[in-house]
Amino acid sequence: MFQAIVNNKTFEINPDGETITVNGEAVAWDVTQLRDGYFHIIHNHKSYKAEVVKADAATKTFTWKINGRHYTVSVKDKFDLLLEKLGMSQAAGSKVNSIKAPMPGLIIDLKVKTGDVVKQGDPLLILEAMKMENILKSPGDGEVKTIKIKKGDSVEKNQVLIEF
């Protein structure tokens, strides 16, 4: 399941491989990619030209131009929704002073060092948990003040890993 927010309107999307359900209703459409970033869509016997104007993979936000109108789309996948449900998503606009472990695991790589200046979405470290590698990214712009762990350390949930 995905959640898409289009111009501040929320849609629940369930792709099952053949059909897509939006807010519980099946959507019949035909999408053809014309070239990179350009698509032709037929929905309810109407034709649409769609173009990806801007894509920010770090924040999962996209700007589309469909038949000359711009739409801003933010996407949350099942992992984003789970973190939000568990209360582990960062509040928008809040100043984050540290990165904490979202779950117990093993630090398998550090991507920054003390004094590094990072931007929102920059990878900070890789945490292995439940046999999966999780890249923890910077929630905002800042300077790394302290790194409280090193490669190979085991960490517990909510343990402070990096301070800004």
N, C-alpha and C positions, 0 to 999 in steps of 0.2 A: 504494500500500500504506500502511496505517496500523498502528500498534501501540497497543493499548489495554491499560492496566493497571487491572484491576478488583479492588479489595481485595487488592492485592499478587500477583495472578495475571495473567500476561502472555498476550495474544492477538494473533496476526498476522491482520490483516483485509485482504482483497483484494476491493474492490468492482469489478465489471466492467460495471456499468450495469444489469444485470438480476438477478444473483445476488450473494450475499456469501459468501466463503469465510473461515472462521475456523479457523486452525491446519490448513489444508489440506482441511477438510471443508465442503461446501456447507451453508448454513443456510437453511432455508425458513421464512420468517416473514411475517406481514402486520402492518404498522405503519400506524396511522391517527392523525393528529394531531386531537385533540378541540378544543383551543384552545391558546393560547400556553403552552408548558411542560407540557402534559398530553397523554398518548398512550395508545392502546389497542393492545396487542400480542397476536397469536395465534402461538404457537410450539408445535409438536408437540401440536396439538389442545388446548392449554391457553391460558387467557385471563389477561392481565396488565394491570394498571393502572400506568402509569409517569408520574412527575412529576419535572421538573427542579427540585430544591430550591435548588441553588446552582450558579452558573456563574462561573468565573474564566477569562476568555478569555486573559489575559496568560500564565498558567501552563498553560493548556489542561487545567484540572482541573474536574470536574463532580461534583456529588453528586446522585444519583438516588434516588428512593423508588419501589420496585417492590413492589406488593402489601404495603405496610407496612414493608418492609425497606430500609435505607439501603445504598447502594453508592457508593463513591468511584471515579471513573473518570478516569485521566490519559491523554491522547491525544498521540501523536507522529505527525506527518505525515511524508511522504517527505523533506522538507527537514530536519526535526529528526533523523531517522534518519541522513541523510547527514552532517550536522555531527557527530553522535555517532561515526559510523564513521571520520571524518577526525580525530577527537580534538579537535574545536573546541567541544564543549559544556562548560559550566561545571560543575565538581564541586559537588554539592549540599552546602550548609552551609559552603562555603569562603568566606573573606573576599576579595572582589575589590577590588584597589586601582586597577585601570585597565581601560579598554576598549581592545582592540586590533582592528585591521581584520581581519575574517575572510577577506578576499580583496582583491586590488587593485581600486581603483575611484576614483570621483570623489565628493567631499562635495558634495551638492546642497542640504542644509539642515541647520542646527543648531537643535535644539529647546531647548537649555539654555545657560546662561551661568555663568561662574565665580561660586561662592557659592550657586547654586541647591541646594535640598534636594530630592532625588528619592527616590521609592519604587520598590520592585521592580516592573518591568514598564513604568515610565514611558519614553516615547520620548526618546532622547537626540539622535539625528541620523539623516539619511537618506544612505545610501551607494548610489550607482549603480554597478552592476557587471554586465557582460554584458547591457546594455540592460534591466536590471531594477532597480527601486528597492527597497532593503532597509532597513527601519527597525531600527536597533540600539537595543535597550531596556536599561534598567538591570537588572543581574542581582541587585541588592539595594538596600536603603535606604542613603542616604548623602548627602554634600555634595560637589558638584563643586568640586575644588580647582584644577585646571588644565585648560584646553582647549588642546591642542597643534596644532590644525588650524583652518582657517577655511573658510567656504563657497567652493567653487571649487577647493580643493586636491585634487591627485591623491595617493592614498595607496597604499602597498604592503602586502602581506599581513603581519600581525603588527606593523604600525606602531602605536605607542601613540597613541590619539586623545584620550582623556579620562582624567584621574586623579582618584581620590576620596580 
